[in-house]
Amino acid sequence: MTVLIDEPRWWFMERHWSHLVSDRDLDELHEFATAAGIPRRGFHGDHYDVPEEYYEQMVAQGAVPATSRDVVRALRAAGLRMTPSQRRAAE
């Protein structure tokens, strides 16, 4: 069981963002995010969006740095990957 975080490279609302995911299940992801102080509103169906200024904190708390491709692979392997339309429907 691992929580992964990709590099903060996704530009939105004047800042860069990372994706925080679990390679196992959403319960693990929610527990990690709650413990790290990431609000639930940052959850988007299969990941949390994390602003760049929290990246180092997430790594210090145990998130494993990964590439964006590794993040997607982990989501798919765990059966958690959602398509963009599935994420929109879930929100």
TIMAR-609372 format. One record per atom (N, C-alpha, C, CB): residue number from 1; residue in three letters; atom name; x, y, z. Coordinates in Angstrom, 3 decimals. Glycine has a CB too. Layout:
{NUM; 'ALA'; 'CA'; {X; Y; Z}}
...
This chain:
{1; 'MET'; 'N'; {0.839; -1.174; 0.000}}
{1; 'MET'; 'CA'; {0.000; 0.000; 0.000}}
{1; 'MET'; 'C'; {0.883; 1.236; 0.000}}
{1; 'MET'; 'CB'; {-0.954; -0.001; 1.208}}
{2; 'THR'; 'N'; {0.637; 2.077; -0.976}}
{2; 'THR'; 'CA'; {1.456; 3.274; -1.153}}
{2; 'THR'; 'C'; {0.584; 4.428; -1.606}}
{2; 'THR'; 'CB'; {2.589; 3.025; -2.166}}
{3; 'VAL'; 'N'; {0.867; 5.596; -1.057}}
{3; 'VAL'; 'CA'; {0.261; 6.823; -1.558}}
{3; 'VAL'; 'C'; {1.328; 7.494; -2.411}}
{3; 'VAL'; 'CB'; {-0.246; 7.771; -0.381}}
{4; 'LEU'; 'N'; {0.963; 7.821; -3.628}}
{4; 'LEU'; 'CA'; {1.884; 8.424; -4.589}}
{4; 'LEU'; 'C'; {1.498; 9.875; -4.847}}
{4; 'LEU'; 'CB'; {1.895; 7.626; -5.909}}
{5; 'ILE'; 'N'; {2.493; 10.686; -5.170}}
{5; 'ILE'; 'CA'; {2.237; 12.073; -5.562}}
{5; 'ILE'; 'C'; {3.114; 12.407; -6.763}}
{5; 'ILE'; 'CB'; {2.510; 13.059; -4.377}}
{6; 'ASP'; 'N'; {2.508; 12.982; -7.783}}
{6; 'ASP'; 'CA'; {3.310; 13.375; -8.943}}
{6; 'ASP'; 'C'; {3.826; 14.796; -8.755}}
{6; 'ASP'; 'CB'; {2.484; 13.267; -10.250}}
{7; 'GLU'; 'N'; {4.731; 15.173; -9.639}}
{7; 'GLU'; 'CA'; {5.355; 16.481; -9.541}}
{7; 'GLU'; 'C'; {4.317; 17.582; -9.779}}
{7; 'GLU'; 'CB'; {6.515; 16.601; -10.546}}
{8; 'PRO'; 'N'; {4.443; 18.706; -9.069}}
{8; 'PRO'; 'CA'; {3.473; 19.794; -9.260}}
{8; 'PRO'; 'C'; {3.716; 20.507; -10.587}}
{8; 'PRO'; 'CB'; {3.554; 20.804; -8.094}}
{9; 'ARG'; 'N'; {3.039; 20.038; -11.615}}
{9; 'ARG'; 'CA'; {3.245; 20.621; -12.946}}
{9; 'ARG'; 'C'; {1.951; 20.998; -13.644}}
{9; 'ARG'; 'CB'; {4.006; 19.660; -13.810}}
{10; 'TRP'; 'N'; {0.824; 20.740; -13.030}}
{10; 'TRP'; 'CA'; {-0.467; 21.011; -13.665}}
{10; 'TRP'; 'C'; {-0.914; 22.412; -13.285}}
{10; 'TRP'; 'CB'; {-1.536; 19.955; -13.248}}
{11; 'TRP'; 'N'; {-0.948; 23.316; -14.250}}
{11; 'TRP'; 'CA'; {-1.239; 24.730; -14.012}}
{11; 'TRP'; 'C'; {-2.745; 24.971; -13.976}}
{11; 'TRP'; 'CB'; {-0.588; 25.605; -15.097}}
{12; 'PHE'; 'N'; {-3.213; 25.588; -12.873}}
{12; 'PHE'; 'CA'; {-4.628; 25.941; -12.737}}
{12; 'PHE'; 'C'; {-4.741; 26.999; -11.654}}
{12; 'PHE'; 'CB'; {-5.511; 24.685; -12.396}}
{13; 'MET'; 'N'; {-5.496; 28.023; -11.912}}
{13; 'MET'; 'CA'; {-5.759; 29.088; -10.951}}
{13; 'MET'; 'C'; {-4.470; 29.690; -10.373}}
{13; 'MET'; 'CB'; {-6.628; 28.557; -9.825}}
{14; 'GLU'; 'N'; {-3.563; 30.039; -11.279}}
{14; 'GLU'; 'CA'; {-2.339; 30.767; -10.922}}
{14; 'GLU'; 'C'; {-1.341; 29.984; -10.074}}
{14; 'GLU'; 'CB'; {-2.707; 32.001; -10.195}}
{15; 'ARG'; 'N'; {-1.404; 28.639; -10.109}}
{15; 'ARG'; 'CA'; {-0.440; 27.825; -9.374}}
{15; 'ARG'; 'C'; {-0.330; 26.450; -10.011}}
{15; 'ARG'; 'CB'; {-0.844; 27.701; -7.891}}
{16; 'HIS'; 'N'; {0.687; 25.731; -9.618}}
{16; 'HIS'; 'CA'; {0.881; 24.356; -10.085}}
{16; 'HIS'; 'C'; {0.304; 23.387; -9.053}}
{16; 'HIS'; 'CB'; {2.392; 24.057; -10.336}}
{17; 'TRP'; 'N'; {-0.174; 22.242; -9.573}}
{17; 'TRP'; 'CA'; {-0.822; 21.245; -8.721}}
{17; 'TRP'; 'C'; {-0.227; 19.861; -8.959}}
{17; 'TRP'; 'CB'; {-2.336; 21.222; -8.977}}
{18; 'SER'; 'N'; {-0.284; 19.034; -7.917}}
{18; 'SER'; 'CA'; {0.090; 17.621; -7.986}}
{18; 'SER'; 'C'; {-1.164; 16.783; -7.830}}
{18; 'SER'; 'CB'; {1.142; 17.256; -6.895}}
{19; 'HIS'; 'N'; {-1.036; 15.505; -8.172}}
{19; 'HIS'; 'CA'; {-2.113; 14.538; -7.943}}
{19; 'HIS'; 'C'; {-1.649; 13.562; -6.870}}
{19; 'HIS'; 'CB'; {-2.501; 13.781; -9.266}}
{20; 'LEU'; 'N'; {-2.472; 13.350; -5.882}}
{20; 'LEU'; 'CA'; {-2.199; 12.421; -4.787}}
{20; 'LEU'; 'C'; {-3.127; 11.228; -4.971}}
{20; 'LEU'; 'CB'; {-2.403; 13.102; -3.373}}
{21; 'VAL'; 'N'; {-2.556; 10.012; -5.071}}
{21; 'VAL'; 'CA'; {-3.352; 8.804; -5.328}}
{21; 'VAL'; 'C'; {-2.902; 7.660; -4.427}}
{21; 'VAL'; 'CB'; {-3.243; 8.387; -6.809}}
{22; 'SER'; 'N'; {-3.746; 6.657; -4.329}}
{22; 'SER'; 'CA'; {-3.392; 5.413; -3.650}}
{22; 'SER'; 'C'; {-3.221; 4.325; -4.697}}
{22; 'SER'; 'CB'; {-4.472; 5.011; -2.598}}
{23; 'ASP'; 'N'; {-2.304; 3.411; -4.429}}
{23; 'ASP'; 'CA'; {-2.152; 2.269; -5.332}}
{23; 'ASP'; 'C'; {-2.971; 1.077; -4.848}}
{23; 'ASP'; 'CB'; {-0.675; 1.876; -5.456}}
{24; 'ARG'; 'N'; {-3.838; 1.305; -3.843}}
{24; 'ARG'; 'CA'; {-4.608; 0.217; -3.272}}
{24; 'ARG'; 'C'; {-6.110; 0.486; -3.223}}
{24; 'ARG'; 'CB'; {-4.113; -0.070; -1.902}}
{25; 'ASP'; 'N'; {-6.497; 1.517; -2.475}}
{25; 'ASP'; 'CA'; {-7.931; 1.808; -2.357}}
{25; 'ASP'; 'C'; {-8.164; 3.246; -1.921}}
{25; 'ASP'; 'CB'; {-8.595; 0.847; -1.363}}
{26; 'LEU'; 'N'; {-9.399; 3.683; -2.073}}
{26; 'LEU'; 'CA'; {-9.730; 5.067; -1.750}}
{26; 'LEU'; 'C'; {-9.749; 5.324; -0.258}}
{26; 'LEU'; 'CB'; {-11.063; 5.429; -2.339}}
{27; 'ASP'; 'N'; {-10.040; 4.311; 0.556}}
{27; 'ASP'; 'CA'; {-10.015; 4.509; 2.008}}
{27; 'ASP'; 'C'; {-8.625; 4.943; 2.465}}
{27; 'ASP'; 'CB'; {-10.438; 3.218; 2.739}}
{28; 'GLU'; 'N'; {-7.603; 4.257; 1.951}}
{28; 'GLU'; 'CA'; {-6.224; 4.627; 2.280}}
{28; 'GLU'; 'C'; {-5.941; 6.068; 1.853}}
{28; 'GLU'; 'CB'; {-5.225; 3.661; 1.599}}
{29; 'LEU'; 'N'; {-6.386; 6.440; 0.669}}
{29; 'LEU'; 'CA'; {-6.160; 7.786; 0.159}}
{29; 'LEU'; 'C'; {-6.846; 8.825; 1.037}}
{29; 'LEU'; 'CB'; {-6.660; 7.900; -1.279}}
{30; 'HIS'; 'N'; {-8.103; 8.591; 1.397}}
{30; 'HIS'; 'CA'; {-8.828; 9.545; 2.240}}
{30; 'HIS'; 'C'; {-8.186; 9.665; 3.620}}
{30; 'HIS'; 'CB'; {-10.296; 9.125; 2.379}}
{31; 'GLU'; 'N'; {-7.734; 8.551; 4.185}}
{31; 'GLU'; 'CA'; {-7.079; 8.591; 5.498}}
{31; 'GLU'; 'C'; {-5.807; 9.436; 5.440}}
{31; 'GLU'; 'CB'; {-6.747; 7.162; 5.983}}
{32; 'PHE'; 'N'; {-5.007; 9.225; 4.402}}
{32; 'PHE'; 'CA'; {-3.772; 9.988; 4.242}}
{32; 'PHE'; 'C'; {-4.088; 11.471; 4.079}}
{32; 'PHE'; 'CB'; {-2.965; 9.473; 3.032}}
{33; 'ALA'; 'N'; {-5.021; 11.792; 3.204}}
{33; 'ALA'; 'CA'; {-5.363; 13.192; 2.945}}
{33; 'ALA'; 'C'; {-5.897; 13.873; 4.201}}
{33; 'ALA'; 'CB'; {-6.396; 13.288; 1.818}}
{34; 'THR'; 'N'; {-6.747; 13.191; 4.937}}
{34; 'THR'; 'CA'; {-7.291; 13.762; 6.171}}
{34; 'THR'; 'C'; {-6.175; 14.031; 7.169}}
{34; 'THR'; 'CB'; {-8.342; 12.823; 6.787}}
{35; 'ALA'; 'N'; {-5.292; 13.059; 7.349}}
{35; 'ALA'; 'CA'; {-4.172; 13.215; 8.286}}
{35; 'ALA'; 'C'; {-3.236; 14.343; 7.863}}
{35; 'ALA'; 'CB'; {-3.388; 11.905; 8.396}}
{36; 'ALA'; 'N'; {-3.135; 14.580; 6.556}}
{36; 'ALA'; 'CA'; {-2.254; 15.624; 6.034}}
{36; 'ALA'; 'C'; {-2.931; 16.988; 5.968}}
{36; 'ALA'; 'CB'; {-1.764; 15.239; 4.661}}
{37; 'GLY'; 'N'; {-4.219; 17.047; 6.287}}
{37; 'GLY'; 'CA'; {-4.939; 18.315; 6.272}}
{37; 'GLY'; 'C'; {-5.432; 18.752; 4.901}}
{37; 'GLY'; 'CB'; {-4.074; 19.370; 6.823}}
{38; 'ILE'; 'N'; {-5.506; 17.815; 3.966}}
{38; 'ILE'; 'CA'; {-6.023; 18.145; 2.630}}
{38; 'ILE'; 'C'; {-7.547; 18.067; 2.689}}
{38; 'ILE'; 'CB'; {-5.442; 17.168; 1.523}}
{39; 'PRO'; 'N'; {-8.241; 19.160; 2.354}}
{39; 'PRO'; 'CA'; {-9.701; 19.143; 2.445}}
{39; 'PRO'; 'C'; {-10.351; 18.204; 1.429}}
{39; 'PRO'; 'CB'; {-10.239; 20.540; 2.253}}
{40; 'ARG'; 'N'; {-11.478; 17.656; 1.801}}
{40; 'ARG'; 'CA'; {-12.202; 16.712; 0.938}}
{40; 'ARG'; 'C'; {-12.592; 17.349; -0.396}}
{40; 'ARG'; 'CB'; {-13.457; 16.199; 1.653}}
{41; 'ARG'; 'N'; {-12.750; 18.656; -0.434}}
{41; 'ARG'; 'CA'; {-13.120; 19.314; -1.697}}
{41; 'ARG'; 'C'; {-12.024; 19.153; -2.756}}
{41; 'ARG'; 'CB'; {-13.398; 20.810; -1.456}}
{42; 'GLY'; 'N'; {-10.808; 18.758; -2.345}}
{42; 'GLY'; 'CA'; {-9.722; 18.516; -3.275}}
{42; 'GLY'; 'C'; {-9.782; 17.148; -3.936}}
{42; 'GLY'; 'CB'; {-8.424; 18.668; -2.571}}
{43; 'PHE'; 'N'; {-10.762; 16.321; -3.535}}
{43; 'PHE'; 'CA'; {-10.894; 14.974; -4.089}}
{43; 'PHE'; 'C'; {-11.701; 15.014; -5.383}}
{43; 'PHE'; 'CB'; {-11.563; 14.027; -3.068}}
{44; 'HIS'; 'N'; {-11.193; 14.321; -6.400}}
{44; 'HIS'; 'CA'; {-11.854; 14.310; -7.708}}
{44; 'HIS'; 'C'; {-12.031; 12.891; -8.236}}
{44; 'HIS'; 'CB'; {-11.057; 15.140; -8.711}}
{45; 'GLY'; 'N'; {-12.714; 12.070; -7.463}}
{45; 'GLY'; 'CA'; {-13.110; 10.742; -7.920}}
{45; 'GLY'; 'C'; {-12.066; 9.659; -7.778}}
{45; 'GLY'; 'CB'; {-13.500; 10.818; -9.314}}
{46; 'ASP'; 'N'; {-10.815; 9.956; -8.141}}
{46; 'ASP'; 'CA'; {-9.761; 8.948; -8.001}}
{46; 'ASP'; 'C'; {-8.445; 9.548; -7.503}}
{46; 'ASP'; 'CB'; {-9.532; 8.249; -9.332}}
{47; 'HIS'; 'N'; {-8.441; 10.858; -7.242}}
{47; 'HIS'; 'CA'; {-7.231; 11.532; -6.764}}
{47; 'HIS'; 'C'; {-7.588; 12.811; -6.013}}
{47; 'HIS'; 'CB'; {-6.290; 11.852; -7.939}}
{48; 'TYR'; 'N'; {-6.620; 13.300; -5.264}}
{48; 'TYR'; 'CA'; {-6.712; 14.630; -4.668}}
{48; 'TYR'; 'C'; {-5.798; 15.556; -5.444}}
{48; 'TYR'; 'CB'; {-6.336; 14.608; -3.151}}
{49; 'ASP'; 'N'; {-6.260; 16.772; -5.666}}
{49; 'ASP'; 'CA'; {-5.392; 17.810; -6.210}}
{49; 'ASP'; 'C'; {-4.721; 18.490; -5.021}}
{49; 'ASP'; 'CB'; {-6.195; 18.845; -7.100}}
{50; 'VAL'; 'N'; {-3.398; 18.642; -5.114}}
{50; 'VAL'; 'CA'; {-2.613; 19.212; -4.019}}
{50; 'VAL'; 'C'; {-1.812; 20.381; -4.562}}
{50; 'VAL'; 'CB'; {-1.674; 18.144; -3.372}}
{51; 'PRO'; 'N'; {-1.960; 21.576; -3.985}}
{51; 'PRO'; 'CA'; {-1.199; 22.723; -4.481}}
{51; 'PRO'; 'C'; {0.305; 22.541; -4.248}}
{51; 'PRO'; 'CB'; {-1.684; 24.011; -3.802}}
{52; 'GLU'; 'N'; {1.086; 23.141; -5.139}}
{52; 'GLU'; 'CA'; {2.531; 22.946; -5.128}}
{52; 'GLU'; 'C'; {3.189; 23.257; -3.789}}
{52; 'GLU'; 'CB'; {3.151; 23.790; -6.182}}
{53; 'GLU'; 'N'; {2.659; 24.195; -3.037}}
{53; 'GLU'; 'CA'; {3.300; 24.548; -1.772}}
{53; 'GLU'; 'C'; {3.163; 23.455; -0.700}}
{53; 'GLU'; 'CB'; {2.711; 25.842; -1.252}}
{54; 'TYR'; 'N'; {2.328; 22.443; -0.949}}
{54; 'TYR'; 'CA'; {2.170; 21.319; -0.017}}
{54; 'TYR'; 'C'; {2.919; 20.060; -0.461}}
{54; 'TYR'; 'CB'; {0.700; 20.994; 0.145}}
{55; 'TYR'; 'N'; {3.567; 20.112; -1.607}}
{55; 'TYR'; 'CA'; {4.239; 18.932; -2.145}}
{55; 'TYR'; 'C'; {5.256; 18.354; -1.153}}
{55; 'TYR'; 'CB'; {4.934; 19.281; -3.461}}
{56; 'GLU'; 'N'; {6.173; 19.168; -0.669}}
{56; 'GLU'; 'CA'; {7.213; 18.679; 0.246}}
{56; 'GLU'; 'C'; {6.612; 18.124; 1.538}}
{56; 'GLU'; 'CB'; {8.200; 19.804; 0.575}}
{57; 'GLN'; 'N'; {5.565; 18.755; 2.034}}
{57; 'GLN'; 'CA'; {4.884; 18.259; 3.236}}
{57; 'GLN'; 'C'; {4.304; 16.867; 2.986}}
{57; 'GLN'; 'CB'; {3.764; 19.235; 3.668}}
{58; 'MET'; 'N'; {3.700; 16.663; 1.810}}
{58; 'MET'; 'CA'; {3.113; 15.355; 1.497}}
{58; 'MET'; 'C'; {4.197; 14.277; 1.444}}
{58; 'MET'; 'CB'; {2.351; 15.411; 0.152}}
{59; 'VAL'; 'N'; {5.335; 14.609; 0.862}}
{59; 'VAL'; 'CA'; {6.448; 13.657; 0.795}}
{59; 'VAL'; 'C'; {6.967; 13.370; 2.203}}
{59; 'VAL'; 'CB'; {7.592; 14.204; -0.106}}
{60; 'ALA'; 'N'; {7.097; 14.409; 3.025}}
{60; 'ALA'; 'CA'; {7.572; 14.223; 4.400}}
{60; 'ALA'; 'C'; {6.621; 13.344; 5.207}}
{60; 'ALA'; 'CB'; {7.738; 15.578; 5.091}}
{61; 'GLN'; 'N'; {5.345; 13.379; 4.864}}
{61; 'GLN'; 'CA'; {4.354; 12.572; 5.578}}
{61; 'GLN'; 'C'; {4.213; 11.166; 5.005}}
{61; 'GLN'; 'CB'; {3.013; 13.263; 5.546}}
{62; 'GLY'; 'N'; {4.990; 10.855; 3.978}}
{62; 'GLY'; 'CA'; {5.003; 9.486; 3.488}}
{62; 'GLY'; 'C'; {4.556; 9.268; 2.061}}
{62; 'GLY'; 'CB'; {4.175; 8.689; 4.339}}
{63; 'ALA'; 'N'; {4.084; 10.295; 1.371}}
{63; 'ALA'; 'CA'; {3.724; 10.120; -0.040}}
{63; 'ALA'; 'C'; {5.006; 9.888; -0.844}}
{63; 'ALA'; 'CB'; {2.935; 11.369; -0.587}}
{64; 'VAL'; 'N'; {4.937; 8.978; -1.781}}
{64; 'VAL'; 'CA'; {6.102; 8.622; -2.586}}
{64; 'VAL'; 'C'; {6.084; 9.432; -3.887}}
{64; 'VAL'; 'CB'; {6.123; 7.091; -2.885}}
{65; 'PRO'; 'N'; {7.152; 10.190; -4.159}}
{65; 'PRO'; 'CA'; {7.206; 10.925; -5.424}}
{65; 'PRO'; 'C'; {7.172; 9.959; -6.608}}
{65; 'PRO'; 'CB'; {8.474; 11.802; -5.487}}
{66; 'ALA'; 'N'; {6.401; 10.321; -7.621}}
{66; 'ALA'; 'CA'; {6.235; 9.471; -8.801}}
{66; 'ALA'; 'C'; {6.015; 10.349; -10.019}}
{66; 'ALA'; 'CB'; {5.052; 8.478; -8.618}}
{67; 'THR'; 'N'; {6.211; 9.766; -11.172}}
{67; 'THR'; 'CA'; {5.892; 10.493; -12.401}}
{67; 'THR'; 'C'; {4.378; 10.449; -12.600}}
{67; 'THR'; 'CB'; {6.646; 9.882; -13.643}}
{68; 'SER'; 'N'; {3.896; 11.308; -13.462}}
{68; 'SER'; 'CA'; {2.463; 11.303; -13.781}}
{68; 'SER'; 'C'; {2.052; 9.970; -14.388}}
{68; 'SER'; 'CB'; {2.117; 12.451; -14.744}}
{69; 'ARG'; 'N'; {2.919; 9.396; -15.194}}
{69; 'ARG'; 'CA'; {2.616; 8.087; -15.784}}
{69; 'ARG'; 'C'; {2.518; 7.005; -14.717}}
{69; 'ARG'; 'CB'; {3.684; 7.705; -16.811}}
{70; 'ASP'; 'N'; {3.416; 7.056; -13.722}}
{70; 'ASP'; 'CA'; {3.358; 6.087; -12.627}}
{70; 'ASP'; 'C'; {2.054; 6.210; -11.839}}
{70; 'ASP'; 'CB'; {4.553; 6.275; -11.690}}
{71; 'VAL'; 'N'; {1.600; 7.435; -11.667}}
{71; 'VAL'; 'CA'; {0.339; 7.682; -10.960}}
{71; 'VAL'; 'C'; {-0.819; 7.036; -11.713}}
{71; 'VAL'; 'CB'; {0.090; 9.202; -10.791}}
{72; 'VAL'; 'N'; {-0.878; 7.245; -13.015}}
{72; 'VAL'; 'CA'; {-1.951; 6.654; -13.827}}
{72; 'VAL'; 'C'; {-1.856; 5.130; -13.815}}
{72; 'VAL'; 'CB'; {-1.887; 7.179; -15.281}}
{73; 'ARG'; 'N'; {-0.651; 4.599; -13.943}}
{73; 'ARG'; 'CA'; {-0.479; 3.137; -13.892}}
{73; 'ARG'; 'C'; {-0.969; 2.565; -12.567}}
{73; 'ARG'; 'CB'; {0.996; 2.763; -14.105}}
{74; 'ALA'; 'N'; {-0.638; 3.226; -11.471}}
{74; 'ALA'; 'CA'; {-1.062; 2.744; -10.153}}
{74; 'ALA'; 'C'; {-2.581; 2.763; -10.028}}
{74; 'ALA'; 'CB'; {-0.432; 3.597; -9.041}}
{75; 'LEU'; 'N'; {-3.216; 3.826; -10.520}}
{75; 'LEU'; 'CA'; {-4.677; 3.895; -10.480}}
{75; 'LEU'; 'C'; {-5.308; 2.783; -11.303}}
{75; 'LEU'; 'CB'; {-5.158; 5.252; -10.984}}
{76; 'ARG'; 'N'; {-4.786; 2.560; -12.476}}
{76; 'ARG'; 'CA'; {-5.328; 1.497; -13.332}}
{76; 'ARG'; 'C'; {-5.133; 0.123; -12.702}}
{76; 'ARG'; 'CB'; {-4.665; 1.534; -14.715}}
{77; 'ALA'; 'N'; {-3.946; -0.139; -12.175}}
{77; 'ALA'; 'CA'; {-3.657; -1.444; -11.568}}
{77; 'ALA'; 'C'; {-4.556; -1.717; -10.367}}
{77; 'ALA'; 'CB'; {-2.190; -1.517; -11.144}}
{78; 'ALA'; 'N'; {-4.920; -0.663; -9.641}}
{78; 'ALA'; 'CA'; {-5.788; -0.815; -8.476}}
{78; 'ALA'; 'C'; {-7.267; -0.824; -8.857}}
{78; 'ALA'; 'CB'; {-5.522; 0.299; -7.483}}
{79; 'GLY'; 'N'; {-7.570; -0.571; -10.140}}
{79; 'GLY'; 'CA'; {-8.964; -0.509; -10.580}}
{79; 'GLY'; 'C'; {-9.673; 0.761; -10.155}}
{79; 'GLY'; 'CB'; {-9.713; -1.688; -10.054}}
{80; 'LEU'; 'N'; {-8.908; 1.814; -9.879}}
{80; 'LEU'; 'CA'; {-9.480; 3.067; -9.380}}
{80; 'LEU'; 'C'; {-9.565; 4.167; -10.427}}
{80; 'LEU'; 'CB'; {-8.675; 3.556; -8.227}}
{81; 'ARG'; 'N'; {-8.928; 4.012; -11.552}}
{81; 'ARG'; 'CA'; {-8.864; 5.069; -12.561}}
{81; 'ARG'; 'C'; {-10.252; 5.378; -13.110}}
{81; 'ARG'; 'CB'; {-7.920; 4.665; -13.705}}
{82; 'MET'; 'N'; {-10.580; 6.662; -13.106}}
{82; 'MET'; 'CA'; {-11.852; 7.116; -13.662}}
{82; 'MET'; 'C'; {-11.567; 7.930; -14.926}}
{82; 'MET'; 'CB'; {-12.659; 7.963; -12.617}}
{83; 'THR'; 'N'; {-12.477; 7.859; -15.872}}
{83; 'THR'; 'CA'; {-12.364; 8.709; -17.049}}
{83; 'THR'; 'C'; {-12.822; 10.118; -16.660}}
{83; 'THR'; 'CB'; {-13.212; 8.143; -18.248}}
{84; 'PRO'; 'N'; {-12.459; 11.125; -17.431}}
{84; 'PRO'; 'CA'; {-12.926; 12.469; -17.105}}
{84; 'PRO'; 'C'; {-14.451; 12.558; -17.010}}
{84; 'PRO'; 'CB'; {-12.424; 13.449; -18.142}}
{85; 'SER'; 'N'; {-15.171; 11.874; -17.867}}
{85; 'SER'; 'CA'; {-16.642; 11.930; -17.803}}
{85; 'SER'; 'C'; {-17.155; 11.257; -16.533}}
{85; 'SER'; 'CB'; {-17.267; 11.256; -19.046}}
{86; 'GLN'; 'N'; {-16.511; 10.188; -16.091}}
{86; 'GLN'; 'CA'; {-16.907; 9.555; -14.830}}
{86; 'GLN'; 'C'; {-16.654; 10.489; -13.649}}
{86; 'GLN'; 'CB'; {-16.147; 8.231; -14.630}}
{87; 'ARG'; 'N'; {-15.527; 11.215; -13.678}}
{87; 'ARG'; 'CA'; {-15.233; 12.162; -12.595}}
{87; 'ARG'; 'C'; {-16.258; 13.287; -12.554}}
{87; 'ARG'; 'CB'; {-13.823; 12.746; -12.760}}
{88; 'ARG'; 'N'; {-16.616; 13.795; -13.731}}
{88; 'ARG'; 'CA'; {-17.631; 14.880; -13.767}}
{88; 'ARG'; 'C'; {-18.958; 14.397; -13.232}}
{88; 'ARG'; 'CB'; {-17.817; 15.413; -15.201}}
{89; 'ALA'; 'N'; {-19.340; 13.182; -13.588}}
{89; 'ALA'; 'CA'; {-20.628; 12.635; -13.130}}
{89; 'ALA'; 'C'; {-20.634; 12.397; -11.621}}
{89; 'ALA'; 'CB'; {-20.940; 11.323; -13.862}}
{90; 'ALA'; 'N'; {-19.478; 12.104; -11.046}}
{90; 'ALA'; 'CA'; {-19.381; 11.814; -9.611}}
{90; 'ALA'; 'C'; {-19.368; 13.088; -8.762}}
{90; 'ALA'; 'CB'; {-18.125; 10.998; -9.330}}
{91; 'GLU'; 'N'; {-19.058; 14.223; -9.368}}
{91; 'GLU'; 'CA'; {-18.949; 15.472; -8.594}}
{91; 'GLU'; 'C'; {-20.260; 16.160; -8.410}}
{91; 'GLU'; 'CB'; {-18.002; 16.412; -9.253}}
